[in-house]
């Protein structure tokens, strides 16, 4: 059985590979579901980190990690 390990802000590490999370409306333009290694879990599409480096020459992993946040981190309050 494969174990899933979520690190900082939903970055997924599985079998010594790193997958980065995207919501469906945020997928990069180079993404192709037939040629890109990806997973779909809990409403997110996780794309392999190596695919980012192959398809986007200016991709910066540290900037991507710095921009990740969830609504809990932003301090939103649900008010009705």
C-alpha positions in Angstrom: 0.0 0.0 0.0 1.3 3.4 -0.9 1.4 6.0 1.8 0.6 9.6 1.2 2.6 12.3 3.1 1.3 15.9 2.9 3.9 18.4 3.8 3.7 22.2 4.0 0.4 23.5 2.6 -0.7 20.3 0.8 2.5 19.5 -1.1 2.3 15.8 -1.6 5.3 13.4 -1.3 4.8 9.8 -2.5 7.4 7.2 -3.4 10.2 9.8 -3.3 8.4 12.1 -5.8 7.0 15.5 -5.1 3.6 16.6 -6.4 2.3 20.2 -6.4 -1.4 21.1 -5.8 -3.6 23.0 -8.2 -7.3 23.6 -8.3 -8.9 22.8 -11.6 -9.3 26.5 -12.6 -5.6 27.2 -11.8 -3.9 24.5 -14.0 -0.9 25.7 -16.0 -1.3 26.2 -19.7 1.2 23.4 -20.6 -0.8 20.8 -18.6 -2.1 17.9 -20.7 -3.8 15.1 -18.8 -2.6 12.5 -21.3 1.2 13.3 -21.1 1.6 14.8 -17.6 1.9 12.7 -14.5 -0.8 13.8 -12.1 -3.2 12.7 -9.4 -6.6 13.9 -8.4 -7.2 13.9 -4.6 -9.7 15.9 -2.5 -10.6 18.4 -5.2 -7.0 19.2 -6.1 -4.9 18.1 -9.1 -1.4 17.2 -8.1 1.2 17.6 -10.8 4.7 16.1 -10.6 7.5 18.5 -9.8 9.8 17.2 -12.6 7.0 18.1 -15.2 7.2 21.7 -14.0 10.9 21.9 -14.7 10.5 20.2 -18.1 7.7 22.4 -19.3 8.4 25.8 -17.7 12.1 26.9 -17.8 11.5 29.8 -15.4 9.7 27.8 -12.7 10.9 28.5 -9.2 9.9 26.0 -6.5 10.7 28.2 -3.6 8.4 31.0 -4.9 5.6 28.4 -5.5 5.9 27.2 -1.9 5.8 30.8 -0.6 2.6 31.5 -2.5 0.7 28.5 -1.2 -2.0 29.2 1.4 -5.3 27.9 2.6 -8.2 29.8 3.9 -7.3 28.9 7.4 -4.0 30.7 7.0 -5.6 33.9 5.7 -7.8 34.3 8.7 -11.1 34.3 6.9 -14.2 34.1 9.0 -17.5 32.6 7.8 -20.3 35.0 8.6 -23.9 34.6 7.8 
